[in-house]
Amino acid sequence: AQKVTQAQTEISVVEKEDVTLDCVYETRDTTYYLFWYKQPPSGELVFLIRRNSFDEQNEISGRYSWNFQKSTSSFNFTITASQVVDSAVYFCALSVLDDKIIFGKGTRLHILP
Amino acid sequence: DTAVSQTPKYLVTQMGNDKSIKCEQNLGHDTMYWYKQDSKKFLKIMFSYNNKELIINETVPNRFSPKSPDKAHLNLHINSLELGDSAVYFCASSQDGTSYNEQFFGPGTRLTVL
C-alpha cells in the first residue's frame, strides 16, 4: 500500500527565511509519481510540481526548489527567501500506475512579517 | 475563465436533508473527481469518473451518489445528511485518469450540517 508522511504539521518562519517542507513516501512500485500542491487561505488547491520515479533531477522554479531522493524515499520542498504570500497548507502526494493519488496530511506554513 | 467550477460555494443545511453539489470543468478533461477535506485538512478521494464512467468508488456511505451527465460535469448528491458530513468538498479534473497527470481543483464547497 502507498503512504505519504508529512511529519511537520505546522511551521512558522519569519519572512525572508528559507524553509524546507519534508515529505517521505512509501511504495513498492518502481513506477510512481510525486506531486506537491499548495492550498492558500482562499482554499483552492494549486498544482506546483510533478516528478516521476525515474527522474531524480532536482528542480528549481524561482524561489521554489524540490529535492527528490529515492535512497531516502523523500521529496522535500524548499522555499528560499520566504514571503507572506507563501503562507498556505502544502500537500505532498503520491500515485502509482492504475491507482488513485494519495495525499499526505499537509504542512501548514506560516510566514510571519 | 474558470477551469473547474463548483456550486454552491457554501451550503448550510439541517441534518436529514438531501443536497447536491455541482461541478463543471471547461478544460476538455476526461476524468473528474470528488474529494472530501475534513476539519484537519485531511484530503481523501471519494469518487472518480472517466468519460462518464465510474472508475474509483472509495468506501463512502451509499448516501453519497455521484452523477456524471457528460464528461464536463460531475455532480454529488448527498441523502439524509449527517453532522459528520460537514467538510469541504472539492471537485477536480485531469486530462485522463492516468496516475501521471496533475489534477486541477475547483474552489471547494463548504458544507455545514446543523
Interface residues (C-beta under 8 A of the other chain):
Chain A: Y32 Y33 F35 Y37 Q39 S42 G43 E44 L45 V46 F47 R50 N52 V89 F91 S95 V96 L97 D98 D99 K100 I101 F103 K105 G106 R108
Chain B: K40 K41 F42 L43 K44 I45 S48 I56 E58 V88 F90 A92 T98 S99 Y100 E102 Q103 F104 F105 G106 P107 G108
